[in-house]
Amino acid sequence: MRHTAPMLRINDISYSVEGRPLFEGASAVIPDGHKVGLIGRNGAGKTTLFRLIKGELALEGGDISLPSRARIGGVAQEVPSSDVSLIDTVLAADTERAALLAEAETATDPSRIAEVQTRLADIDAWSAEGRAASILRGLGFDSEKQKMPCSAFSGGWRMRVALAAVLFAAPDLLLLDEPTNYLDLEGALWLENYLSRYPHTVLIISHDRGLLNRAVGAILHLENRKLTFYQGPYDQFARQRAEQRAVQAAQAKKQDLRRAHLQSFVDRFKAKASKAKQAQSRVKMLEKMQPITAPEDAARTVFSFPDPEELSPPIIATENVSVGYGDTVVLRNLNLRIDQDDRIALLGQNGQGKSTLSKMLSGRLAPMAGQMATSNKLRIGYFAQHQVDELHIDETPLQHLQRERPGEMQSKLRARLAGFGLGPDQAETAVGRLSGGQKARLSLLLATLDAPHLLILDEPTNHLDIESREALVEALTAYTGAVILVSHDMHLLSMVADRLWLVKDGQVTAYAEDLEAYRKLLLTSDKPDKPAKPAAAAEKPRRPSREALQALRGEVRKCEARVEKLNQMRDKLAKKLADPSMYEPERVDEAQVWQKKYAEVMDGLDRAESLWLSAIEKLEKSES
């Protein structure tokens, strides 16, 4: 069996913040070249682990080791606002290339000049500008923008430049902390695809289920101050966890029954001399029993949107509307209709006008031309990230609600907060001390306080963990108003939206395909076009012989049997890995062996499925 060398070894680490332990005897091995999603509840210590790996914090116990000379890279807080162009900022991130190019200008020793030129060729320095431009284009910067200075862009856009810079530098261990929080859907899908092909090791903190399923091949789970490594993407991890929880709950129940049986014996016979010895031995057995705790499912995170009364359709209709700022038209000829049962996702790159459309529909921006009709009693709720940043940091969530509902009893206000997962403790905590997710919940509560008929949500999942995102999906599904959604979270969009509008080139049009087709379209359009062959050169293929067709059909059957066999092996290994005892400290090595076997089977399965699909395609082409 081929063993992959470790890129990162975390050995028995301990670390506390203000006396609160975040890690206690935590260990994990990240193999070289693996793409791994680091997940865990908000506040569990994921970002702290990154800082420990980078050596920014000192461990209290244990050690973290990497291969000597391994380069670690993470996204800088933000690229400084400078006069340097975006493309030059990104090119400068490869410090070795920059230093060699500078030396090539000044070196005089012939042998050193030769060394420098050889090394520049080795690191592919001459194609660097093309690579840097391709990364910037994928993150939303066209050729014109790439030549502009960093100072021309806002903080969110400069964060993208910082991401482009670290991707271009291609460190041996790439650490990314919620990188999609400052990307739109198009940028997030490009990043997902880029990471899946990244040539080195990646450790990424994310709550984006789509990214955790498509860009990574393993999950590192931080829970109860320990780290556990699971092979496979997020959905596979979730299944394994569910199986483990079921087994653990059954064991806990069985142990409770046994404990109760022993205790009843002790209670009945401890006073009887004849039975005292047996009673005493039962007491010892009770003391020795290691309690198995039934796993608590993650504390239920909820959103309870109030239901509006029904209005007659449509609630909004536009006719030949143009909208923009000052004399600049951003969107034109808008002929749109929204009914109360609509769930609409807005697609399109940043800068195309999604926010402009949202502002117009919410009444924050008046049309420049055309007609826009709205229902008389229409109430609109609007949530955007900037509103989270505008909360009063020195006031409590309760005080925020009291300002909006001065005549309402405090008990009712507290119930409203609880309906958005903000319990008694959070209700009385100053907003400045709440987590990003808790602030987002408060903003969502304020946006829906009036039971709006239309809810416009612009990136509502930033800072929400996976459980909260699932709760948001449930709440939006149950909600009886219309929803307009702008989000980089493919999972949220696919679970909520039933209509897709594409905002592009000053127009808003219905997108007839599904989200998966949109994803493929974006990834295809990112690739340079291949020159088309002249039509005259294309020859009509000859129909294959009967023997050739039989051989192709045989190949399809063979591939199908291989896939079936590998699926059976995968199921057996998954069952073995779902056994909680496999993760006991004394079986760590054994667990890693089985996880490697599982990874190899999954790798084989990917290749077998690819060969099977290819064989089916060949057969279909030959038969047509």
N, C-alpha and C positions, 0 to 999 in steps of 0.2 A: 504494500500500500504506500502511495506517495504521501509523505508528511509535509505539510506546508509550514515553513519556518514562521515563528511568531514575529509580528511587527511590534506588538505592544504586549508586555506582560505586567499585569497588576497583581501584586502578591501580598495578600493578608493586610490590606491597608486600613488604617483608622484615622479619622479626622472629625473634629467637632467645630461647631460655630456657636460661640457664646454659651458653651456648656451643653449644647444640643448635639448629640452624635449624628453625623450624616453617614459615616462609614464605620463599620466595626468588623474587622477581619474579612474584608471583601476581597475577592480574587477573581480574575478573568484573564483569558488569553485571546488576543485578537490576531488571527493568522494574517500573514503578509498578503496584500492584494485583495483582502475582503472588504466589501462595502457593508457597514454595520449601522443599524439604527439604534441609538441610545434612547430608551423610553423609561418613563416613570412618572409618578404624580408630580404636579407642580410643587416646587419647594423641597423635593426629595434630595436634590444635590447634584443634578446633571451638569449644570454650568460650573459648579465647584470642581467636579471631576475633571473637566477640561482644563481648569486653571492648575490643578494638581499635576496633570500630565505635562503641561507646558512649563512646570517648575515655578509658577508664579506664587504658589502657596507651599508651605512646608508640611510634610506629613507628620502625624503624631506617632505612627507605627507602620511597619511594612515598607514596601518599596515598589516603584514603578520603573520598569526598564524598557529601553528601546535599543535597536542595533546601533553600534557606534556610527557616527556620522549621518544618522537618519535625520532628515529635515522635517520639522513639524511646522505646519502652516494653518493659520486661522484668519478669519476676516477681521481687519482692523475696525475699530469703533466707527470710523468714517474716513473717507479720503479728505485731506484738508482742502479748503477752498483756495486754490492756487491758480496761477496763470498758465500752468502746464496743461497741454491738451490731454484729453482722455486717453488717446492711443499711446502717447509718450509716458503717461502715468502708469499704464498697465505694463508697457515694455520695461520700465525701470524696476518692476517687481522681480524680474529674473536678475538678481544682483550679480550672479556669475557672468552672465552674458554682457551686462552693462560694463562690468569691470574689464572683461576681455576686450570689448570693443574700444574702450578708452585706452587700454594698453597697446592695442594694435596701431593706434594713431601715433604713439610716442616711442615704442620699442625700437632699438637700433641693433641689438645683438641678433644676427641671422638665425641662430639656433632657437632663440626665444621667440622670434617672429614666427618660425615654422611651428613651434609648439602651440602658440596662441591660435594660429590659423587651423591647426589640426583639431584643437579642442572646440573651436567655434563650429567646425564642421560636425564634430561628434554630437554637440548639443543642438544641432539643427538650427543654428542661429539665424541663417539667412531666410528661413521660412517663418521666423518669429512674428514679423509684422502681420502676415496673413493669419496666423493663429490668434494673435491678440485681437485683430479686427473681427474675426469670426466669433470669438467669445463675446465681445462687446455687442455685436449685432444680435446674437442670441438673447442678450439681456436687455434689448430694446433700444440700442443706439445705432442709428444708421450712419453712413459714411460721413455726412455733414456734421452730425453731432460729435463723432469721434475726434474731429479736428478742433472742436470748441474747448475752451479752458474749463477746468473743474469748477471755477467760481461761477460759471453760468448756470449751474444746476443746484437744485435744493438738496437738503440732507438725505431724503429717501433715495434720490437718484445717485448721490455720491456713495451711498451704501452699496449700490449695484456696481459702481466702479471698483470699490474695495473688494467685492466678491470676484469681479472679473480679474483683478490683479492677483489674488491668491490662486485662482484656477489656472491662470497663465503660468505662475511660478511653479505649479505642479509639485508640491512638497510630497515626501514619501508617506507622511501621515497627514491627511487633510481633516481638520476639525471644523465642523460647521454647526452653528447654534441657531436653529430656527431661521435658515436663510430665506425661506419663502415668505416670511412676514413682510418683507419690503418688495416683493415681486408681484406682478399681476399673473393671471392664469397662464398667459402665453410664456412669460419668463419662467414661471414655475415648471411648466411642462418641458421647456428647453433644458432647464437645469437637471430635471429628473433624467432625461435622456443622456445628457452629458456625463452625469455621475455614473450611470450604469456602464459607461465605456471608459471611465477614468482609469489610467494605467496603474495607480498605486492604491494604498489603503485609505479608506474613508470611514470616519466615525461622525455620524450626524444626529444631532438632537432635533427631533421633529414630532409634531402631532398630526402631520398630514398623511392620512391613511393611504392615499394614492401613491405618494412618494415612497412610503415605507413598504408598499407592495411591489413597486416596479423598479426602484433604483437600488434597493439593498437586498442582500442575500442572507442576512443574519440579523438577529435582534439581541441587544445587550439590555437586560431588564434590571433596573435599580429598584429594589423593594426591600423594606425592612432592613435598611443599611447594608444589604448584600447585593452582589452582582451575579446574574445568571446569564450564560450565553446560550442562545437557541439558534439552531440552523434554520434557514428558511425565512421568507418574508413575513410581514405583520399578521396577515390572516391565518397563516399556518401557526404562528406563535399563539394567537388568540385561541385557536382550536386546542392546541396542546395544553394551554393554561386551563381551559374549561374542563378538559379531561382530568387534569391533575386535581382541580378543585373538587370535581365529583368524587374522585377516589379518596381524597383527603377528608371530605365531609362524611363519606361512608365510614371511614376508619374512626373518625372522631365519635360518630354515633355508636359504633360497635364498642368503642372503649368506654363511653359513658354508661352503656348498659352493663358492661362487665364491672365497672367501678360501683355502680348502684347495687349489683348483685353481691359483691364482696362487702360493701358497707352494710347491707341489710343483715348479712350473716354476723358481722361484728356486733351490730346493734342488738341482735337477738341473743347472742351467746356469751358476750364478754363477761356477764355477771355469773354465768354458770361455771363452777369449778371444773366439771367434766369436759367442758368445751373451751376452756380458757386458752389452752395451748393453740388449738386450731384458730381461735379468734385472734390470738397474738400474731400468728403467722400471716393471717389475712391482712392485719394492720400493716405488717412489713411489706406485703405485696402491694398494698395500696400506696405506701410511701415510695416504693420503687417505680411505680408506673409513671413513665414520662408522659405528661399530658399532650395529646394531639389536639391542637386547636383547629376547629372548623374554620376554613378560610372565610373571612368577611368579604363579600363582594364590595368593590370600591363604593364608598359612600355615595348614595344615589344623587347625581347632580341633576337638577331640574330647571326647567323654564316653564312658567304658566302664563301664556299670553291671554289676556281677556278677550272674549268674543264680541265683535261689533254686531249691531243689528244689520239686517239685510237691506241693501239699496237696490233699486232697479237698474239693470245694466243699460249701457256701459257706465262705469264710474268715471272714466276719462276717455275722451275721444279728441283726436287732433286732425285738422284738415289743412294740408299745405303749409305746415308751420316751419318757420326758420327760427333758429335760436343761436345766440353767441354772446360776445362781450364787446361793448362799444360799437364800432362799425364792422367788427370781424364776425362773419357768419361761421359757426362751427358745424352745425347740422342744418340741412335744408329739406324741403318737401316731405315733412313728416306726416304720414297718414297712419295714425296708430289708434288702436282700441284696447282698453283694459277693462276686463270684467272682474267682479269680486272673487271669483274662484280661480283666477289666473295665478300661475307660478312661473315667473319669467326670469331667465338668466340672461344678463347682458354679456356678450362676448366681444372681443376686440382689444387691440393693444392699447396700452396707456397713451394718452394724448390724442386718441381718436374721437373722444367726446362722451364716454360713458358717464363721467361725473357731471358734465353739462346737461345730459339728458335727465339724470337723476334729480339735479337741482330744478330743472324746469317742471318735471312731473310733481315735485314736492312743493311747488309754489315759491321756491327761493330765487327763481330766475324767470322773468317774463318773456314770452315769445316776442321776436322782432317783427314777425309777419305771420299771416294765417290765423286760423281759429282754433282755440283750445276750449272744449266744453267739459265741465266737471259737475258731478252730482251736487245738489244744494248742500246736503248735510255731510259731505265727504270729509272724513278726518284722516290725516296722513301722519304716520310715524316715520322718523328718519334716523338712521343710525350710521355714523361714519367714525373712523378712527380718531379724527381730530376732536370729536365730542368727548371721547374718553380722556383726552389730554386737557380738556377744558373744565373738567370737574373741579370743585373747590377742595383742594388737598387738605385744608385744615378743618373741614367739616365732616361729620359722620354721614353714612348713607341715610340714616333716620332723618337728619337735618335737611338733607337734599329733598326727601319726600315731604317733609313738613312745609318746605317753601312752596312746593307744587300743590299740596293739599292741606292748607292751614286749618280747615274746619274738621278734618277727619281724625277719629280717635287713634291714639298711639298704637293700640292693640291691632287695629286694622292695617296700619302702616307697616307694623312688624310682620304681619301675615303676608303682605305684598312682597316684602323683602325675602321672606322664607320661600315664597313661590318662585324666586329666582336664585335659590341656593345660597342666600345670604342669611345665616343664622343669627341668634342673639349676640354672639361675640362680634361678628362683623358689623352688625347694625350700629354698634356703639364705638367702632374703631374709626379714627380719622382716615379719610380716603387716601392720604399720602402714604399710609402704612399698609394699605391693601395690596394684594398681588395684582398683576396685569389682568388676570382672568376675572378676579372679583370686581375690578373697576369696569371691565367690559360688561359684566352681568348687571351692574348698577345702571350703566348707560342704556342697556337694552330695556331694563325696567322703565326708565324715564321715557324712552322712545315709545313704549307701548302702553303707557299709563292711561291714555284716553281711549283705549280700545279702538285703534285706528282701523279703517276699512282697507287701507293700503299701507303696507310696511315696506319701506325701501332700506335695504341693508347693504352697506358698502364695506366689504371685508369684515364680516362680523366674527370670524373665528380666530383672528390674531390674538394670541395669549390664552386661547381656550385649549384645555387638554383634550385627549381623544374622547374620554367619557362625556365631557361637556359638549363636544361637537355632536356626539350621538344624541344627547338630550335635546340639543337645538334642532336636529333633524326631526325628532319626534314632535317637538312643540310646533314647528312650522307645518308639519303634516296635519296636525289636529286643528291648527288655526283656521278660522273661517273668513279671514280677509285675504286680499290679494297680496302677493309678495313679488318684489323686484329685487334681484340678488346680483351683486357683483362680488366675486370671490375667486381666489386662486386655488381653493380646495375642491378638486374634481369630485371627491366622494360626496361632499355636501351638495354640489350642483346636481350630480347624477341622482341623488336620493330625493331632492326637493323639486327641481325645475321640470315642468312639462312643456314649456315653450322656450325657444332660444332665439334671441334677437342679436344680430351681428351689427356692431357699430363700426363702420369703416368708410373711409373716403367721403365723409360728410353725409352719409346715408345711414338709415336704420332699416334693416331688412330681416325678414323671418329666415332663420337658418333651418333648412328642411332636414338635414342629416342629424345624427345624434352626437353626443359629446366625444365618443370614441373616434368618430369620423373626423371631428374638428381637431382632435389631438394629432391624428395621423396627417391631416392636411398641414398643420403647423410644422410638424417634424419634417415633412417632405419639402415644404417651401423653404426650410432652412438649408437644405442641401443645394449646392450649385447645380444648375441645370446641365444635363448631359446633351451634347450636340445631337440633334436628330439625324438619323440616317436618311439619305435621299430616298424618296418613295420608289424610284425606278430600280434601286439596288435590291429591294426586298423581293426575294423569290418565294413563290408559293411552295410551302413544304409538301413533300410527297407523303402519301398515307403509308404508315408503317405496315409491315407484313403481319400475318396472323400470329406467327411465332414470336415476333417482337412484342405484340400486344399481350400474349400469354405470359411472357417473361416479366413485363411491367406489372401485370396483375399479381404474379407470384411475389414480386418484390413488395407490393403493397401489403399482401397477406403476412409476409415475413416481418415487415416493419410493425404491423399492427400487433402481432404476437409478442414482439420484443417490448413494445410499449406496455402491453397487458402484464407481462412478467415483471417489468420494473415497477409498475403500479402496485403489484402485490408485495414486492419487496419493500417499497416505501411504506405501505400500510403496516407491515409487520414491525418495521423500525420505529414508526411513529408511535405504535402501541407501547413498545419497549421504553421509548423516551418519555412517554406520558406517566411512567411510574415514578411517583415522588421520591421513593427510596433511592432512585438513581442519582439524586442530587445531594445525598448525604456526603459530608466531607471525605469520608474514607473511600467513596466511590467516584471521586472527581475524575481520576484518570480514566476509569472505565467509561464514564459518561462522555468524556471527550472522544474516546475511540469510537463509540456508537454515533456521536454527532458527526464525526468525520465520515463514517460509513454512510450516514444519512445524506451528507453533502455530496458524496460521490454518486450515490444513487440518483439524487435530484439532478446532478450535472448530467449523468447518463440519460436520464429521462428527458431532459431538455433537448439533448442531441438526438435521441431516438424519435421524439415527437417531430422535430424539425425534418429528419430524414423521411418520416412517414408522410408529412404534409407535402414534401417535395415529390415523393413517389406518386402520391394521389394527383398532384398537379400535372406531372408528366403523363400519367395515364389519361387524365381528362383531356389534355391537349391532343394526345394521339387519337383518342376516340372521336374528337369533334371534327 
